[in-house]
Amino acid sequence: MKKDSIKTGISFGCALAMIISYVKWHSILWAIIHGIFSWAYVVYFMVMGY
């Protein structure tokens, strides 16, 4: 059960980072790069206030 939650959280974080990146930069390449960094980019985005 715990492994499923972790896998879902990672997948959600990746998708969220990619969506935020694409909306901000309008670039598929940047969306993929930010998707790799996943939750780190989401937290950075929130901290920087964009």
C-alpha positions in Angstrom: 0.0 0.0 0.0 2.8 2.4 0.9 4.6 1.8 -2.4 1.5 2.6 -4.3 1.2 6.0 -2.5 4.8 6.8 -3.2 4.5 5.9 -6.9 1.3 8.0 -7.2 2.9 10.9 -5.5 5.9 10.8 -7.8 3.7 10.6 -10.9 1.5 13.4 -9.7 4.5 15.6 -8.9 6.0 14.9 -12.4 2.8 15.8 -14.2 2.3 18.9 -12.1 5.8 20.1 -12.7 5.4 19.6 -16.5 2.1 21.5 -16.6 3.4 24.4 -14.6 6.6 24.5 -16.8 4.7 24.4 -20.1 2.2 27.1 -19.0 5.1 29.4 -17.9 7.7 28.7 -20.7 5.6 27.3 -23.6 8.3 24.8 -24.3 8.0 21.0 -24.4 11.7 20.6 -23.8 11.6 22.6 -20.6 8.5 20.7 -19.5 10.3 17.4 -19.9 13.4 18.7 -18.0 11.2 20.1 -15.2 9.2 16.8 -15.2 12.5 15.0 -14.5 13.1 17.2 -11.4 9.4 16.7 -10.4 8.6 18.0 -6.9 11.8 20.0 -6.7 10.5 22.3 -9.5 7.1 22.5 -8.0 8.5 23.6 -4.6 10.8 26.1 -6.4 7.9 27.5 -8.4 5.9 28.0 -5.2 8.8 29.6 -3.3 9.8 32.0 -6.1 6.1 33.1 -6.4 5.7 32.9 -10.1 
